[in-house]
Amino acid sequence: MSKIVILGAGISGHVAASHLRRKLSKNHKVVVVSPNSNYQWIPSNIWVGIGRMKSEKILFPLAPLYKKKGIGFKQAKAISFFPEGDKHEHKPYVLSEFVVGDKKGQQEKVTYDYLINATGPKLNFEGTEGLIPGKNKAYSVCTYTHADHAWEALNALIQDMKKGKKAKILIGTGHAKSTCQGAAFEYILNVEHELHRHNVRDMAEITWIANEYKLGDFGMDGMLLSYGSMTMKSNELVEMIFEDRGIKWITGAAVNKIEEGIAHYENLDGEYKTESYDFAMLIPSFSGHGFKAYDKNENDITEKLFKGFMIVDADYTQKPYEEWSVKDWPETYQNPNYKNIFAPGIAFAPPHSISKPRISKNGTDITPAPPRTGMPSGITAKLVAENIIDSIKNGKESLHNKGSMGNMGAACIASAGFGIMKGSGVSITTFPIVPDYEKYPKTQGRHLGKTFGDIGLAGHWLKLALHYAFIYKAKMRPFWWLIPE
């Protein structure tokens, strides 16, 4: 009998637990450890943040579902890792701390045969001075509670605009190393659409601020894509979208301090500037959770497991941008030092950024971190689960299932509006996520036939369909596994 412990119940953790439980007999234990009592479909936080969807529509309690499906569940937060066990407990374990609401309880050792670290990122708001959700007129849509508060503030501002008050809205990234530009991009389109719906668009100045060198970088170094019968760069597509909607933009910006209605930032020219606002939604940087690891003699071995995020089968050799390769990226998400530990999704440490590093004249690194959310999180979680399943069934290590972000595609749909007949979607599909300049030298590292953009109602319909499909899948309804990651 094997015991598989999954840390985290987000997209990666939940996908891994679902597939493990479906394909392994009940003789094997599948246990999820997460500080969160609810599952949330994070992509739909955007609609919560504009008041078009209630937060209860994007979440559900985990405990009843896991009990029904035969998955163990502990509402607890992982603290430290003991991959060799200790002098008294020879089986590897994770030390966790029970969480009930905001209260922390006793600690417990959770033993395992296989461990999947799917803890995702720490939302590093403290990495930017004054960037606190709900404070200084700055908000977030990273969680459903954040999105609820963002809508409360935005709605209040809309009511003020209806009374004749002019307003400035600032949306983008809140740190020099932030990722998830796609979420901020979708949110700014939705906010702009919502202002039209309330007939106050002419009362607002909307500005995009991001650490991207150019618009449409999205932490993936931009892309060359097909758009109808044309070929265009992603920055040209996003510029067209922003110009059409009257959205201003500031790029190459490292936001480093937030005060009441004022964002301080440094640009690549080394200039320190400010941008005032009445409402801001700024994505924070992501960081590891600061876990510690110890061997059986209680020696600190954190460097064997973590490099901020968890170390996996990537090439972490420091090398100049010109020598970066898709071969640097992991394929199995297995820790090289402890073969029964894996880290899919955002939990794994990337070997480097995907976007070309940009350093300001003051020496500040203003480069988006690589995205690993959404499709990559689900795909990598499934392949990790499949390898563990094969290893258990075969009685020996099996790493047959592989998937590098250098041969993996991703689709991003930024839908503006809500409902069946009203709205528009900006759809961008990229293959591969990490550009392969050897295989696709003439198209900036991407397969042009699989990298394309589109704008229209069809994309909006697809976004709505995906919302309901993935909630269905997450609830493990009949034949849920037929819906791809």
C-alpha positions in Angstrom: 0.0 0.0 0.0 1.2 3.5 -0.9 0.3 6.8 0.6 0.4 9.9 -1.7 0.2 13.3 0.0 -0.6 16.4 -2.0 0.2 19.8 -0.5 -2.3 22.3 -1.8 -5.8 22.1 -3.3 -5.6 24.6 -6.1 -5.6 23.7 -9.8 -2.4 21.5 -9.6 -3.2 19.8 -6.2 -6.8 19.2 -7.0 -6.1 17.8 -10.5 -3.4 15.5 -9.1 -5.6 14.2 -6.3 -8.5 13.6 -8.8 -6.5 11.5 -11.2 -4.7 9.6 -8.4 -7.9 8.6 -6.7 -9.6 7.6 -10.0 -6.8 5.3 -11.2 -5.5 3.8 -7.9 -7.3 1.2 -5.9 -8.6 2.0 -2.5 -5.7 0.1 -1.0 -3.6 3.2 -1.7 -4.2 6.4 0.3 -4.6 9.8 -1.4 -4.4 12.7 1.1 -4.7 16.4 0.4 -3.3 18.9 2.9 -4.4 22.5 2.4 -4.9 25.6 4.6 -8.0 26.4 2.4 -11.4 24.9 3.1 -12.7 25.7 -0.4 -11.7 25.0 -3.9 -11.8 28.1 -6.1 -11.8 28.4 -9.9 -9.3 31.3 -10.0 -9.8 32.5 -13.6 -13.3 33.6 -12.8 -12.2 35.9 -10.0 -12.1 38.5 -12.8 -15.9 38.4 -13.1 -16.2 38.6 -9.3 -14.0 41.7 -9.3 -16.5 43.5 -11.6 -19.6 42.4 -9.8 -20.9 40.2 -12.6 -20.5 36.9 -10.7 -20.9 36.1 -7.0 -17.9 34.5 -5.4 -20.0 31.5 -4.3 -20.4 30.6 -8.0 -16.6 29.9 -8.3 -16.0 27.9 -5.2 -17.2 24.9 -3.2 -16.1 23.2 0.1 -13.5 20.5 -0.3 -14.2 18.3 2.7 -17.6 16.9 1.5 -16.3 16.2 -2.0 -13.1 14.5 -0.8 -15.0 12.4 1.7 -17.4 11.2 -1.0 -14.6 10.4 -3.4 -12.4 8.6 -0.8 -9.7 11.3 -0.7 -8.3 12.2 2.8 -8.3 15.8 3.7 -6.5 17.8 6.4 -7.1 21.5 6.6 -3.6 22.4 7.6 -0.6 24.4 6.5 2.7 22.7 5.7 5.6 24.1 7.7 8.7 22.0 7.1 9.9 18.9 5.2 11.7 15.8 6.5 12.3 13.8 3.4 14.4 11.2 5.3 12.2 11.0 8.4 14.1 11.5 11.6 15.8 9.4 14.3 12.5 8.2 15.6 10.3 8.3 12.5 12.1 6.6 9.7 9.3 7.3 7.1 9.5 10.7 5.3 7.0 13.2 6.5 5.9 16.8 6.3 5.3 18.8 9.5 2.0 20.6 9.2 0.0 22.9 11.4 -3.8 22.7 11.6 -5.7 25.7 10.4 -9.3 26.5 11.3 -10.4 29.9 10.1 -7.7 32.3 11.2 -6.7 30.1 14.1 -3.7 27.9 14.2 -3.7 24.7 16.2 -1.4 21.8 17.0 1.3 20.5 14.7 1.2 17.0 13.1 3.5 14.8 11.2 2.0 13.7 7.9 3.9 10.7 6.5 4.0 9.8 2.9 5.5 7.4 0.3 5.1 10.0 -2.5 4.8 13.8 -2.0 3.4 16.3 -4.5 4.1 19.9 -3.6 1.3 21.8 -5.2 1.4 24.7 -2.8 1.5 27.3 -5.6 2.9 30.7 -4.8 2.9 33.0 -1.8 1.2 36.2 -2.8 4.2 38.5 -1.9 2.3 41.7 -1.3 4.9 42.7 1.3 7.5 42.7 -1.5 6.1 46.2 -2.5 5.8 48.7 0.3 2.2 49.7 0.9 0.7 47.1 -1.5 -1.9 45.7 0.8 -5.3 44.5 -0.7 -7.9 46.9 0.4 -5.5 49.6 1.6 -4.3 52.8 -0.1 -7.1 52.4 -2.7 -5.2 49.4 -4.1 -6.9 46.0 -4.6 -6.3 42.5 -5.9 -8.2 39.7 -7.7 -5.9 37.0 -6.7 -8.4 35.3 -4.4 -12.2 35.4 -4.3 -12.2 37.5 -1.1 -9.8 40.0 -2.7 -12.1 40.1 -5.8 -15.2 40.8 -3.6 -13.4 43.8 -2.0 -12.2 45.0 -5.4 -15.8 45.1 -6.7 -17.0 46.9 -3.6 -14.4 49.7 -4.1 -14.9 49.8 -7.9 -18.7 50.0 -7.6 -18.4 52.9 -5.1 -16.2 54.7 -7.5 -18.7 54.1 -10.3 -21.4 55.6 -8.2 -19.2 58.7 -7.6 -18.6 59.0 -11.4 -22.4 58.9 -11.9 -22.5 61.9 -9.7 -20.0 63.8 -11.9 -16.7 62.9 -10.3 -13.8 62.2 -12.7 -11.7 59.2 -11.8 -8.3 57.6 -12.6 -8.0 53.9 -12.7 -4.6 52.0 -12.6 -4.4 48.3 -13.4 -1.3 46.1 -14.0 1.6 44.7 -12.0 2.8 45.9 -8.6 6.4 44.7 -8.6 9.4 44.5 -10.9 9.2 40.7 -11.0 5.5 40.2 -11.1 3.9 37.6 -13.3 0.2 37.0 -14.2 0.0 39.9 -16.6 -2.8 38.0 -18.3 -5.1 38.3 -15.3 -4.5 42.0 -15.1 -5.0 42.3 -18.8 -8.4 40.6 -18.6 -9.4 42.7 -15.6 -8.6 46.0 -17.3 -10.7 45.0 -20.3 -13.6 44.0 -18.0 -13.4 47.2 -16.0 -13.4 49.3 -19.2 -16.4 47.3 -20.5 -18.2 47.7 -17.1 -17.8 51.5 -17.2 -19.5 51.6 -20.6 -22.3 49.5 -19.2 -22.8 52.0 -16.4 -22.5 54.9 -18.9 -19.5 56.5 -17.1 -16.7 55.6 -19.4 -16.1 59.2 -20.3 -15.6 60.0 -16.7 -12.6 57.7 -16.3 -9.0 57.7 -17.4 -7.7 54.1 -17.5 -4.0 53.3 -17.4 -2.1 50.0 -17.7 1.2 49.8 -15.8 3.4 46.8 -16.1 7.0 45.5 -15.9 6.7 44.2 -19.5 9.3 45.7 -21.8 6.5 45.9 -24.4 2.8 45.3 -24.3 1.8 41.6 -24.9 5.0 40.2 -23.3 2.9 38.3 -20.7 6.1 37.0 -19.2 6.7 34.8 -22.3 8.9 37.2 -24.2 6.0 38.2 -26.4 5.2 36.2 -29.5 4.7 36.3 -33.3 1.2 35.1 -34.0 -1.4 34.6 -36.7 -4.3 37.1 -36.7 -6.8 36.2 -39.4 -4.9 36.3 -42.6 -2.2 38.5 -41.1 0.9 37.8 -39.0 1.6 40.3 -36.2 3.4 40.6 -33.0 1.6 40.3 -29.7 2.6 43.9 -28.7 0.9 45.1 -31.9 -2.3 43.2 -31.1 -2.5 44.5 -27.5 -1.6 48.1 -28.7 -4.5 47.8 -31.1 -6.9 46.7 -28.4 -5.8 49.4 -25.9 -6.0 52.1 -28.5 -9.4 51.0 -29.6 -10.6 51.3 -26.0 -8.8 54.5 -25.1 -6.5 52.8 -22.5 -3.2 54.4 -21.8 -0.1 52.4 -20.9 3.2 52.5 -19.0 5.7 49.7 -19.7 9.0 48.7 -18.2 7.8 49.9 -14.8 8.9 48.5 -11.5 6.3 49.6 -8.9 8.1 49.8 -5.6 5.9 51.7 -3.3 2.2 52.4 -2.8 0.8 55.4 -0.9 -2.8 56.5 -0.7 -3.8 56.9 -4.4 -0.1 57.1 -5.6 2.0 54.4 -7.2 5.8 55.0 -7.2 7.7 53.3 -9.9 11.1 53.1 -11.5 11.5 52.7 -15.3 14.2 51.2 -17.4 15.7 54.6 -18.0 16.4 54.8 -14.3 13.8 57.5 -13.7 11.7 57.5 -10.5 8.1 58.5 -11.3 4.6 58.4 -9.8 1.2 57.7 -11.1 -1.9 58.9 -9.2 -5.2 56.9 -9.1 -8.5 56.6 -7.4 -8.7 52.8 -7.8 -5.9 50.4 -8.5 -5.6 46.7 -9.1 -2.0 45.6 -9.0 -0.8 42.0 -9.2 1.9 41.3 -6.6 5.0 39.3 -7.1 4.9 35.6 -6.4 7.4 33.9 -4.1 8.0 30.5 -2.4 6.5 29.9 1.0 9.8 29.9 2.9 9.6 26.2 3.7 12.5 24.6 5.6 13.8 21.0 5.1 15.8 18.8 7.5 17.6 15.4 7.2 17.2 12.6 9.8 19.8 14.2 12.1 17.9 17.6 12.0 20.5 19.3 9.8 19.2 22.0 7.5 19.0 20.7 3.9 16.7 23.3 2.5 19.0 23.9 -0.4 18.4 20.3 -1.6 14.7 21.0 -2.0 14.2 24.7 -2.5 15.5 27.5 -4.5 12.7 29.9 -3.4 10.3 27.4 -5.1 10.9 23.7 -5.2 13.9 22.4 -7.1 13.0 19.9 -9.9 14.6 18.4 -13.0 15.6 21.7 -14.6 19.0 23.1 -15.5 19.7 25.8 -12.9 23.1 26.6 -14.2 23.6 30.3 -14.4 24.1 31.3 -18.0 23.6 34.4 -20.2 20.4 35.0 -22.1 22.0 34.0 -25.4 22.6 30.5 -24.1 19.2 29.8 -22.7 17.4 26.8 -24.2 14.1 25.0 -24.0 16.3 22.1 -22.7 16.7 24.1 -19.4 13.1 23.5 -18.5 11.9 20.5 -16.5 10.0 17.5 -17.9 9.0 15.4 -14.9 8.9 17.9 -12.1 10.7 15.4 -9.8 13.2 16.7 -7.2 16.6 15.3 -8.1 17.7 14.6 -4.5 14.5 12.9 -3.3 12.9 10.9 -6.1 9.5 10.5 -4.4 8.9 14.3 -4.3 7.4 16.3 -7.1 6.4 19.9 -7.7 4.0 20.7 -10.6 2.4 24.0 -11.5 3.7 27.2 -9.8 5.4 25.3 -7.0 8.5 24.4 -9.1 11.4 26.7 -9.4 11.9 27.9 -13.0 15.5 27.8 -14.3 15.2 31.4 -15.4 12.7 33.8 -16.8 11.2 33.4 -20.3 11.3 37.0 -21.1 14.7 38.6 -21.9 16.1 40.2 -18.7 15.9 44.0 -18.6 18.0 45.9 -16.1 17.3 49.6 -15.4 20.1 52.2 -15.5 20.0 51.9 -11.7 20.6 48.2 -11.8 17.1 47.1 -11.0 16.0 43.9 -12.7 12.6 44.7 -14.3 11.7 41.4 -15.9 8.4 39.5 -15.6 8.6 36.1 -13.9 7.6 33.1 -16.0 3.9 32.2 -15.9 3.0 28.7 -14.8 -0.7 29.1 -14.0 -3.8 27.7 -15.7 -3.2 25.1 -18.3 0.5 24.4 -17.4 -0.5 23.8 -13.8 -3.2 21.3 -14.8 -1.1 19.5 -17.4 2.0 19.2 -15.2 -0.1 18.0 -12.3 -1.7 15.3 -14.4 1.6 14.0 -15.7 3.1 13.9 -12.2 0.1 11.9 -11.1 0.4 9.5 -14.0 4.0 8.8 -13.3 3.3 8.1 -9.6 0.4 5.8 -10.7 2.7 3.9 -13.1 5.4 3.6 -10.5 3.1 2.1 -7.9 1.5 -0.3 -10.4 4.9 -1.4 -11.9 6.7 -1.6 -8.6 9.5 0.6 -9.8 10.1 4.2 -10.8 8.4 5.2 -14.0 8.9 8.6 -15.6 7.4 7.8 -18.9 5.0 10.8 -18.9 6.9 14.0 -19.7 5.9 17.5 -20.5 8.2 20.5 -20.8 6.9 24.0 -21.1 9.2 24.0 -24.2 6.9 21.6 -25.9 3.6 22.5 -24.3 1.0 25.0 -25.5 -1.3 27.3 -23.5 -4.5 29.2 -24.3 -5.4 32.5 -22.6 -8.8 33.9 -23.1 -9.4 37.5 -21.8 -13.2 37.9 -21.8 -14.7 41.3 -21.4 -18.4 41.5 -20.4 -20.7 38.9 -19.1 -23.7 37.0 -20.4 -24.5 35.1 -23.6 -25.0 37.9 -26.1 -23.0 40.8 -24.6 -19.2 40.7 -24.4 -16.1 40.1 -26.3 -13.1 37.8 -25.9 -9.4 38.2 -26.7 -8.1 34.7 -27.4 -4.4 34.1 -27.6 -3.0 30.6 -28.0 0.7 30.0 -27.8 2.9 27.0 -28.7 5.3 26.4 -27.1 5.1 28.5 -23.9 8.9 28.7 -23.8 10.1 29.7 -27.2 12.2 27.2 -29.1 14.5 29.2 -31.4 16.2 26.2 -32.8 13.0 24.5 -34.0 11.2 27.7 -35.0 14.0 30.2 -35.8 12.0 32.3 -38.3 8.9 32.8 -36.1 10.5 34.0 -32.9 10.5 30.5 -31.3 6.9 29.7 -31.8 4.9 27.4 -34.2 2.9 30.0 -36.2 0.1 27.6 -37.0 -0.5 27.0 -33.3 0.2 30.5 -32.1 -2.6 32.8 -32.9 -4.9 35.6 -31.7 -8.5 36.4 -32.2 -11.1 39.0 -31.0 -14.8 38.5 -30.8 -17.9 37.1 -29.2 -16.8 33.5 -29.9 -13.9 33.9 -27.4 -16.3 35.2 -24.8 -18.6 32.2 -25.3 -15.6 29.9 -24.9 -14.6 31.6 -21.6 -18.1 31.1 -20.3 -18.1 27.5 -21.4 -14.7 26.8 -19.8 -16.0 28.3 -16.5 -18.8 25.8 -16.3 -16.8 22.9 -17.7 -14.0 23.3 -15.2 -16.3 23.7 -12.2 -18.0 20.5 -13.4 -14.6 18.8 -13.7 -13.4 20.0 -10.3 -16.5 18.6 -8.7 -15.6 15.3 -10.3 -19.0 14.9 -11.9 -19.6 11.8 -14.2 -17.0 11.5 -16.9 -15.1 14.6 -15.6 -11.8 13.1 -16.9 -12.9 13.6 -20.5 -12.5 17.3 -20.1 -8.8 18.1 -20.9 -6.6 20.0 -18.5 
